[in-house]
Amino acid sequence: MPSGENKEKYPKIKALNDSSFLAHLTDDSLMTVLKKGKGKDMNWWADKLSPAEMAAVIKYVRTLTGKQG
């Protein structure tokens, strides 16, 4: 669950441990968000993380639900 401050600022924010939310996202779509960002508040990481590091982030996020994707 997002923290109180983030929940107030972004009332529609989804938790990364929400398995129903993550079930609809492919690894490729998560990679695109990491590379390009999303909206004005989700920064892009293409110049900060290598493709292998982004893949590791996605793998980690998938563990937050207790299910590997």
Rosetta blueprint (number, residue, H / E / L):
1 M L
2 P L
3 S L
4 G H
5 E H
6 N H
7 K H
8 E H
9 K H
10 Y L
11 P L
12 K L
13 I L
14 K L
15 A L
16 L L
17 N L
18 D L
19 S H
20 S H
21 F H
22 L H
23 A H
24 H L
25 L L
26 T L
27 D H
28 D H
29 S H
30 L H
31 M H
32 T H
33 V H
34 L H
35 K H
36 K H
37 G L
38 K E
39 G L
40 K L
41 D L
42 M E
43 N L
44 W L
45 W L
46 A L
47 D L
48 K L
49 L L
50 S L
51 P H
52 A H
53 E H
54 M H
55 A H
56 A H
57 V H
58 I H
59 K H
60 Y H
61 V H
62 R H
63 T H
64 L L
65 T L
66 G L
67 K L
68 Q L
69 G L
